Structure formats: structure tokens, C-alpha cells
Amino acid sequence: MAPPQLLSDVEEFTAAYCDKTQKPRLKTIDKAFIAQMVADELEELRQAKDEAEEVDALLDICYYCLQHLSMAQLDVAPFWKLVHDANMTKFGPGGYRRESDGKWCKPDNFVPPDDAIRAELQRQRGEQ
């Protein structure tokens, strides 16, 4: 199965949205807006009547988040890689499965990607 073109699809949507609404792209992340949109989709997930509605709600959450980052004029790919790489370290030495809920947990030496994300933000915003 070929990987979906998530980021290019979202960028296409963002460009069409800005064109149709004449709204400019953002200079920052609108936390209140995106939190509300994700909360709305989580409620749709809770009320889903079947797996199709569950899939729709989950993908709408992903879409909202990626599209909002696109609206904030951020190239998501480098951030995705940083978060993915950090998440994958959970499966190295010291990572473990929490018995209470099955969540895979970070090892004691886990390094969050926050500093690398800050550096990438500065690079993308031309602040270096």
C-alpha cells in the first residue's frame, strides 16, 4: 500500500480554503480554535455508531491538526520526523508497556523533541 500524501493533501486544502475565504494564513497557532475543533471531533468519536464513523472522526482530528499547522505557515514534515524519531526511542532500552492501559511508556533517558522543535520553528520563521 502506498503511503497517503497527507501533507500535500492538507496543503492543497489550505490553499483552496484561503483562496475561497480570502482569509490570510496565520502567524501563530490558534490554540483555542484547534482545541475546540479537536474536542468536537472527539465527541463525534464518542458518539460514533460504527467503525466508519470512528475512522471519519479520527482522521478529521488528524486533518484539523495538520491543516492548522499548514495555516500557521509551518512545514509539518520536519516536525513530524522529530516527533516520530522521539516516539520510536520508546521501544529502545528502558521503554515499557504500562499494564493498566497498555500504553507504551518512555524510558527514563527519554529526550523530548521540544528543543529540536524550537530550533526548527526558529529556522522556519527565519529567526536564526
WONORMO-V190355 format. One record per backbone hydrogen bond with DSSP energy under -1.0 kcal/mol. CO is the residue of the C=O (numbers start at 1). NH is the residue of the N-H. Records with the same first field share a line. If there is no record, write none. Layout:
BEGIN
CO->NH + NH
END
This chain:
BEGIN
4->6
5->9
6->10
7->11
8->12
9->13
10->14
11->15
12->16
13->17
14->18
15->19
16->20
17->21
18->22
29->31
30->34
31->35
32->36
33->37
34->38
35->39
36->40
37->41
38->42
39->43
40->44
41->45
42->46
43->47
45->48
50->54
51->55
52->56
53->57
54->58
55->59
56->60
57->61
58->62
59->63
60->64
61->65
62->66
63->67
64->68
65->69
66->70
67->71
68->72
69->74
70->73
71->26
76->80
77->81
78->82
79->83
80->84
81->85
82->86
83->87
84->88
85->89
87->90
88->91
89->92
92->95
96->105
98->102
103->98
105->96
107->110
113->117
114->118
115->119
116->120
117->121
118->122
119->123
120->124
121->125
122->127
123->126
END
